[in-house]
Structure formats: structure tokens, C-alpha cells
Amino acid sequence: MAKKFYITTPIYYANDVGHIGNLFATTFSDVIARYYRSKLGKDNVYFTTGLDEHGTTVENSAKKNGYTDYKKYVDERADYWINDFSSTQISYNYFARTTNPSHEKFASDFVKKMISEGDVYKDVFKGKYCYGHEKFLTASDIDERGLCPDHRPDQVIEVEEENYFFKLSKYAPKVKELIENGEINVKPDNKRKEILARIDQGVEDQSISRPKSKVTWAIEFPDDGSQTIYVWVEALLNYLSSLEINGKWGFWEGETLHVLGKDINWFHNLIWPAMLLSAGYPLFKRSFVHSFYTVGGRKMSKSIGNVIAPKDLVSKYGVDGTRYLLLANTPYQDDVDITWEALDARYNSDLANGLGNLVSRVAKLAEGTMRTSLDAHGITPKSGSSLNQDHPEMPLSLKKAYDELRLHDVTSEINNLVSEANEYLDEKTPWKLEGEPKQKVLEVAIQKIIQIAKAAEPVIPETSRKIQKIFTSHPIKPAEVLFKRI
């Protein structure tokens, strides 16, 4: 059986409009999915994203916008997100929605399994709750003011309510062991250390329900109509329900990778595996926990009002330009503070003056050339290229960067290949040559460009296709401007 690869993004709050952080996580996952399709074949890769459509945040937003029919509200929001992802070429296989009746049934059945294991009991929760995160806050979640650092003060309330609790403390030692021995592979290493340190601080049992009197827009708790399933519990279950709904269970038994932000590390790398252990499901294999983009040192948040909208990025840089810039500035271990000025500079240096100019100058030099000495893929193995000949489109260092999820290094490697090709041209000066000597130099240059395009295809798919078309046409014609200088 062919190896299978399953990759997921978090599911996003349906009320949100989407910001650069959402687009980054989804683009990051899309690039990895495209890379694995090139390795394993498209039928052996499954990529999901989607919406978290329940909870007080969505309910309150629907009311604020004049909706009494919450389902109609989330249906319209789903259309918005689907169109948004389509416009940025996100190649997901399934768009999860937690109002799908099949997901709701799966979530109820999953909680029943936890109950049957004796891992659920009723008790009173007293403490702080953040509407922005839809989260019960612990001491490590709040700042020196006693508030959530990511949301407005009015989004944090004191609550005292009777809930059902999951025996998280029972499973915490086992989850810690699994993370330590690598069976649950958390990357990057600082996020792995963070979750282990937090477990060491002590783990309390987790509330997994809310009173229906306080949260009506939710899935009813099994066998208790006075309670609803806590939104985070059933949201996590989309990773399994998405497979069951589509008959794709085999992907859960393959290589699984959750992509998520650092603010939900606790949910995904402690609560989620603990739930899987309780209900008797196999565990996921890997998670990648990214940090945040910040503006002026603060996390982007709709409630704070410092959001950079994806449409503004795409309007300025185009789809592929936006994808490249997001990944070039990957918040891999630490937060990355971004400015429009810095994005402009990187766009111009790497794309307009770099790859775009390289393609333009070689296409102009090769105008009218019939590339009869190149093979069907535009590759001449004996050209003297320094690229990895086992994978002609990709040097080993670039392949390693993809495999290790260091997509910021992927963009650096692509930029290095562009520089190498430019250096080759400057050394050989084909504009000073004529006839066969010029033809041979251009064949090598074209080979290098096509190899760059293939290697960069997961990152800039549309541009990659354009480049390959330019240099596989007969005869070659001058190229359109791929990236207009800002």
C-alpha cells in the first residue's frame, strides 16, 4: 500500500474575516500538501481546513449582524471563506464545517466513548473564561492584569457553572511520555519544550461542557439536554470526522501532521491526544506549532484592530507574491514583526529583481531559439549544474528544508538558486556570444530556470507553470513581467 499523508489546518472561527495569520497557516499547509503530492502522488495526500461554527463567539457575531437564524449566518460565512481560499489557490481536499450533521453525530459518539471509559464526571467550574478564545483560562493564560493578553478586557468574564469534566490529569503523564519519546513529534523544539514544561507545572481536569442556558449554539451533550459540548472539544474532533465523512480513515493510519498556532498548543498537544487515548483511537504523528506575525510587537487580532487582511496582500503582491512573502517571513520559532516596507523590499529583491528579472533576461536572450538539445523536461543532465541529479528539480538542501518544514529556508534556497543562475550568466556573458556557443550557454541557463520553477512549484504554483510554459514553447518568446516592481 502506498504511503499516505494527512495534513490539517486549525478550523477557523466562522465569524472571523480572516487575517494574515489564518492565511499563513493555510498557505503553509498548502505548500506542504503540494510538496507531498509531488512525492507520493495526489491520491495519497489528504488536506483539510474549514470552519469552527459553534459557540458564543459565533452566536454573538450572528446576533450583532442581525441574524436570528445562526445556520444561515454560518452558511454565508462558509461561502466567504471558501471563496477567499479559492482566490489564494489553497488546494484543500475537504472543507470541514462543524454544523455538518455527520460531524455533530461523530462528536456526540466520541464523547460517549470517553464517558464509557469512566473519564467524564460532573463538577463546578469557577474561574475566568475568554470569549475571544472560547477558552477557560488557567493561571498561565492570563497577564499581570488578570486578563487575556490577546483580547479586549470585556471578553474575559468570571464564571461559576456546573459542567462535565474530562479526567485530563489521568492522561497527562502518558502524553508527556509520548512527546518526550517522539511518538508525538512536536516541532519546532521550543514549542515541544514549552508544552512539556507546562505539563510539569501541573494539569487539572478539563471542562468539556457548558450549560445550555449560556451556550445554546452548540452540540447537545450526550444524554443531558441541559448541557452542550464545549466548542473546543468538538472542534478538535473535526480531524477525525472529516475522514469518516469522506471515507478516508486510511489517512489517519498514515503520516499525520497538524499545523497550528502557538496559542492552541495546549489544546492540540495535550488535550487532543488525551482525548484520543481515552476514546481508544490511534494518535496523530506530528504537529507543527508556529508563532505569530505581529504589528508593533502585538499579536494580530480582530478585537484589537491591527489585522492585515489577505485581500490587501493579494491586491498589492498578487497571489504567488503573497504566498512567497508569507513563507519567507515564517514565524518558525519566534514571533515575526512585519511592516509593509519590509514586505515591499523583500518582494522587490527576491521576486521582481530576482526570479522575475532572471526569467525576463533569459527569455529575451533566447528569443526565437528552438531548444532541440534539451530533453522533454527541459533538463540537460550533463550541463554541469550543481543541482541534485537524483531529484533534478531540487537540490538536497532544498528537499531537506521542505521535509523539515522550514519553509522560510525553502524561500532562501530558491533565492540562492536564482543568484547561482545569474552568476552563471554573468560569467558566460551569452549576450556577447553568437551561434552554437551562445546556444549552449542559454540551454544551461534555461535548464537552471526550469529546475528552479519545479522546485518552487509548491510555493508559487501559478508562476512556476508560467515559467515552464515560457521555456518549453517553440520558439521561445519574450516573457511577460512575472512580478511588477513596487
N, C-alpha and C positions, 0 to 999 in steps of 0.2 A: 504494500500500500504506500502511495506517495505521501511524503511528509506534509502535514497540514499546519497552517499558521493562522492564528486568530488574533486580531488586534482591535482594541476598543478605545474610544474616547470616553470621557465622562459624558453623561447626558446632561444637557444644559437646561436651566430654568426656562420654562415656556414664556414667562412674562418678559424676559430679557430681550434686548435688541441685538445682542451680540457685540463683542468688542475685540480688541486685538488679542487679548488672552485666549478667548474662545477660538479665534481664527488660528492662533499659533498651535494650540493643542490639536486641532483638527487637521491643519496642514502638516504638522509634524507626523501625525499618524498616517495621513495620506501618502506622504513620501515613503515612509517605511513600508506601507502596504504595496506601493508600486514597485519598490525595490525587491520585495519578496516575490511578487508576481513574476518579475524577471528571472528569479532564481528557481521558483517552484512551479510556475505556470499559474494562470489566473484562476483556475478552478480549485486550486489548493490554498488559496488565501481568502479569508473572510474578514471584512472590515465593517464595524458598526459604529454608528453615532446616533444621536437622537435627542429627545426632549424628556425632561422630568416635569410631568404635567399636573401633579397633585400638590397639596399643601397650602398653607396660609399665604405664602408669598404670591402664588398664582391666583388664589381666590381673591385676595385683596386687590391685586392688579386688575383682575376682571371687573370687580365692583367699581374701582376708580375710573375705569374706561366705559362704564355704563352697561356692562353685561350682567344679566341675571342668569343666562344660560352659559355656565362655565365651559361646557363641552364645545359650544360654538366658538368661544374665545380661544381655547387651545387649538381647535382645528385651524383657525385663521393664523394663529401664531406658528403652527407647524408648516403651513404653506410658506410663510415668510422665511423661516429657517431653511427649508428645502430649496427655495429659490436662491437664498444667499449662498448656500453651499454649492449649488449648481454654477453660480456666477464665478466662483473661485476654483472650479474644477476639482471638487472633492469627490473622489471616486469610491464612495462607500458602497457596500453591498446591501445594507439594510439600515433604514432609519427607524430607530426604536421610539415608540410612544407608550408611556405608561398608562394611558387610558384605554389601550387595546384590551378588550375583554379577556383575551388569552393570557396577556401579561398579568392582569388582575387575578385570574384564577390561579396562575402559577405561583404568584406571590402568596396567596392565601394557603395553598397547599404546602409551600415551603415552610411557612410559619407553623403549620400544623405538625410538620416533621420535627421541628425544634421543640414544640410542646410535648410531643410523644416521647422525646428523649429526656423529659423532665428538666429541660433547660430554661423554662419560662415560668415566672411567678408574678403575683400581683403585689405592688407596694406603692408607697407615696414618694413622688419626686418633689423635692423642694430646692429651688436654686434659680439660676439665670437661664434665659432662653433667648437666642438671637434669631429674629425673623429673617434677617439677611441671609444667614447660613442655613436656616431651618435646623438649628442645632442647639442641643442642651450644652451649656458652656461649663467647662471644668476650670480649675484654678489656672492651668497653663494656657487657657484660651483667652483670658482677659488681660487688659493692660492695667497700669497703675491707678487708673480711674475706676476700675471695676467694670469696664465696658469692653465691647468688641472693638479691636483696633481697625477693623476693615469696614465698619458700617456706622451709620448715624446713631447717636445715643438713644433716640426714640425707637430704635429697632431692637433694643435689649430690654427685656422685661423680667420681673420676678414672677416665678410661677410656683404653685403648690398644687399638685394634682395626683390623682390615683392613676397609675399606669401599669402596664405589664413590663417586666424586666427580663432581659436575657442574661444568663449567667456567663457574662464575658470573662469574669475573673477566673472561671474554671478553665477556660481555653487559652488564656494569655500565656502561661508558661510554654505550652506546646507551640503556639505561634512564634514565640520568641526563639525557640529551638529551631524551628523551620527556617526562620530568617537567618539565624546565625550559621546554619549549615548549608545555606544556599538553595534549599529546596524551594523556598520562595525567594527569588532573586530580585532584590530591590536596588535599583540604580537611580541616580549616582550614589556613591558610597556615603556622602554626607547625609543623604536622606535615609539611608539604611541605619546609620548610627543614630540619627535623630529618633526614629521610631523605636529602636532598642532602648535608648536612654529614657524615653517617655514610658515605656513598659516598666522599666526598672523603678520609676517613681511611684508605681502602684496603679493597679487597674481596678476600677469599680464596675459593677454590673451596669448594663446599658438599657435605658428605657427604650422599648420598641413599639410603644403605642402612645396615642394622645386621646383624651376624652373627645367623643364625637361632638359634645357641646361646644368645644373650642376649635376643632378641625373637622368640618363637615365634608370638604372636598378632598376625599381620601378613600382608600380601600378599607372596607369594614374588617375589623379584627375577627378572626375565626371564632365562631360560637359566642360572641359577645358584641351585640349591636350597640352597646354604649361606648365602644372604643373603636378607633381606626388605627391602621398600621402606620407607624411612624414613617414619614415620607422617605427618609434616608435608607431605611431597611428595604423597602420595596424598590427604591431606585437602583440600589446595588444589584438587585435580582434581575435587572434588565439584561445583564451579561449572559445569564442562562436562558431567560425566557426568549431572547432574540434567536437563540439557536433552536430551542424547542419549536417555536412558532414556524420556523423555516426548514425544519428537518435537517439541521446541521450539527447534531450532537457530536459528530466525529471531530469537529474542530476543537471542542473543549478538551479532548484527549490528546490533541497535538500540542504544538507550541503556542502558549497563550501569552499575550502582552497587554497589560492595562497601561494606558497613558493618562496621567492625571496631574493636577496642580498640587503644590505642597500643602495647601490649606485642607486638602482632603486625604492626606497621607494616613491619618489615624483611621478613618473610615475604611479605606481600601486595604491597608496592610496590617490591620489588627482585627477590626470588627468583621470585615468581609471574610477572611479566612476562618475566623472563629465560627461564623455562621455556617460556612461550608462544612467544617468539621462536625458541628452539631447535627446538621441535616444529612450527613453521610455522603456528601459529594466530593469528587476529586478537587484538588486545589489548582488554582492558576499557577503558571510557572514564573512569570516575570512581571514587574511593574516598573515604569519609568516615571519618576516624580520630578517635574520641572518646577523651577522657581517662577517669579513673576516679572513681567515688564512693569516698570514704574515710571511715573512722570513726577519730577521734582522729589523723588525719593518715596512717593506714596503709591501703594497698590492701586491699579485702576479699578474703579467701582462706579456703577451707575448711581448709587446713593451718594457718593462723594462728588460726582460730577466731573471726573477727569478722564472720561472714556475716550479713546481714539477709535473711531468707527471703521470697520473693514472697508466700507464703501469709499471712505476718504482716501485710504491707502491705495485701493484699486484704481480710483479715479486719477491719482497722481502717478502711480508707478506701473499700472497695468497688473494683470493677474500674475504673470510669471515674475515680474519685478517685485511684487509684494511677497510672493512665496519665497523668493531668494532672500529678501531683506529680513523677513521673519526668522529664517533659519540661520542667516549669518549672525544675527543677534540673539541666538538661542539662549534663554536663561537656564543654562545647563545645571550649574550647582548653586549659583547666587543670582539674586535679582539683577536685572539689566535695566538701567535707566536710559530711556530713549528720547531723542528730540527729532523734530523734523529736519533740522540742519544736519545732524549726523546721518540720518537716513538718506538725505539728498547726496551727501558726499560719498557714501558707500555705493549708492546706485550709479552715480557718475563714474566712479573709479573702476568698479568691478564689471558693470554691465554696459553702460554707454561707451566709455573709453576702452574697456577691456574686451569682453567677449563680442559685443556688437561691432566694435571697430575692427577686430580681427576678422570676423566674417566678411565685413564690407570690403576690406582691403584685398583679401584673397580672392573674393568673387570678382572684383574688378580686374585684378591681375590675370585671372583665369578666364575672363570673358571670351566665349567662343571656343573654349577648349573642349575636345572630346576625350574623356578620360578612359581610353580603351585599355590601359595597362593596369587599371585598378580592378579588384575583384567585385563581386556583386554587392558586397557590404561597404565598399569604399575603403578597403583596408589592404595595404601592401605590406605583408609581414617583413620583408627584407629591407624596409625603408630606413632602418636604423633607429626607429622610435624607441624611447626609453620606457614606453608603457608596458604593462604586464601582458606578455604574449599568451598566457593561459586564459586570460579574460581580456581580449584585445581592446575592449571599450573602457577598461577600468584598471588603473594601477593598484597594486596591493594595498598601498597606504589608504587609498580612497575606499576600497572594499572594506578594510578594517574599520574605517570611520563609520560607514553605513552599518556594519554588523554591531558595532558598539554604541550605536545610537548617538554618536557625536556629530550631529548634523551641522553644527557650526564649523566643525573641521572639514566636513564634506564641502561646504562652500569655499573654504580656504584652499582645499586641494584642487577644486575646479579652477579657482583663480590662478593657482600655481601652474596648472596645465596651459592656461591661456598665456601666461607670461612665458612659459617654455616655448610655445609656438611662435610668439612674437620675437623671441630671441633668435629662434631658428631663421626666421625671415630676415631679421636684421643682419645675421651672419652671412646668409647666402645671397642677399640682395637680388631677388629674381627680377626686379624692375630694371636691372642693368643687363640682364641676360636676354638671349634670343634663342629660338628653336628648341632643340632637344634638351640642352642644359636647363633652360627655363622651365620646360615641361616637367622634368624630373623633380626639380625643387618644389614646384607647385603641387605635384602629386603627393609628396611627403607632407606638405602643409595642409592639403585637403584631408589627407588621412588623419592627421592630428586633430583637425577641427571636427571631423565626423566622430572620432573617438571621444572627444570632449562632449559632443552633443549626446551621444549614447550614455556616457557616464553620468551626465547631468539630467537625463530624462526624468527621473523621479522628482527632481526639484523644479525644473522648468519644462514641463512636458510639451506645451504648445510651441515654445521656442525651439526645443530640440527637434520637433517634427519639421519645423520650417527650415532649420539649418540642413537637415538631412535631405530635404527636398531640393534645396538650392544646389547642393553639391552632387546630387545623383541625377540632375537634369542634363540633357544632352541637346545642344551645347549648354554650358554654364552661362548664366546671365548675371548682370549686376544685382546685388541683393537689396531688398528693401531695408529700411532702417529698423533694426530689431528693438533697440532701446533708445528713445529720443533723449538727448542730453537735457538735464534740468539746469 
